[in-house]
């Protein structure tokens, strides 16, 4: 699987942040994730208006990985 990993912080309290992720099928590939990440994140922010994305990255997800 390919994961888009990102950190969001509350717009009203920028020191309160959470790690989040969106997972994609392996067929999508890292290049697709990197190319379309901003679009996916904009969609996510539209449905979570209190949050702001602070940083993001795409990477392969290792099955059984405890931490994302």
C-alpha positions as a Python dict, from the first residue, in 0.01 Angstrom:
ca = {
    (1, 'X'): (0, 0, 0),
    (2, 'X'): (96, 361, -51),
    (3, 'X'): (28, 609, 225),
    (4, 'X'): (-15, 983, 226),
    (5, 'X'): (97, 1076, 576),
    (6, 'X'): (28, 1423, 708),
    (7, 'X'): (19, 1629, 1025),
    (8, 'X'): (-274, 1856, 1096),
    (9, 'X'): (-305, 2124, 1360),
    (10, 'X'): (-610, 2307, 1484),
    (11, 'X'): (-636, 2649, 1325),
    (12, 'X'): (-744, 2799, 1659),
    (13, 'X'): (-471, 2617, 1857),
    (14, 'X'): (-172, 2554, 1627),
    (15, 'X'): (17, 2367, 1899),
    (16, 'X'): (-249, 2090, 1904),
    (17, 'X'): (-156, 1856, 1620),
    (18, 'X'): (-233, 1501, 1506),
    (19, 'X'): (-69, 1255, 1268),
    (20, 'X'): (-306, 1128, 1000),
    (21, 'X'): (-292, 917, 687),
    (22, 'X'): (-480, 826, 372),
    (23, 'X'): (-404, 486, 224),
    (24, 'X'): (-403, 397, -145),
    (25, 'X'): (-382, 71, -334),
    (26, 'X'): (-34, -34, -452),
    (27, 'X'): (-142, 19, -810),
    (28, 'X'): (-155, 393, -745),
    (29, 'X'): (221, 422, -687),
    (30, 'X'): (436, 679, -512),
    (31, 'X'): (455, 911, -812),
    (32, 'X'): (73, 934, -823),
    (33, 'X'): (59, 1002, -450),
    (34, 'X'): (315, 1281, -475),
    (35, 'X'): (149, 1430, -783),
    (36, 'X'): (-203, 1432, -637),
    (37, 'X'): (-130, 1484, -266),
    (38, 'X'): (-225, 1851, -259),
    (39, 'X'): (-559, 1779, -425),
    (40, 'X'): (-634, 1498, -179),
    (41, 'X'): (-532, 1716, 116),
    (42, 'X'): (-748, 2006, -8),
    (43, 'X'): (-1047, 1768, -18),
    (44, 'X'): (-964, 1649, 333),
    (45, 'X'): (-939, 2006, 465),
    (46, 'X'): (-1275, 2094, 308),
    (47, 'X'): (-1439, 1831, 527),
    (48, 'X'): (-1228, 1926, 832),
    (49, 'X'): (-1235, 2309, 827),
    (50, 'X'): (-1096, 2347, 1179),
    (51, 'X'): (-769, 2176, 1080),
    (52, 'X'): (-469, 2297, 880),
    (53, 'X'): (-215, 2067, 718),
    (54, 'X'): (130, 2142, 851),
    (55, 'X'): (335, 1886, 651),
    (56, 'X'): (289, 1574, 440),
    (57, 'X'): (478, 1293, 268),
    (58, 'X'): (408, 986, 57),
    (59, 'X'): (568, 649, 126),
    (60, 'X'): (515, 278, 101),
    (61, 'X'): (334, 120, 396),
    (62, 'X'): (494, -194, 535),
    (63, 'X'): (233, -453, 628),
    (64, 'X'): (219, -503, 1002),
    (65, 'X'): (380, -165, 1064),
    (66, 'X'): (273, -57, 1411),
    (67, 'X'): (317, 317, 1363),
    (68, 'X'): (215, 532, 1068),
}
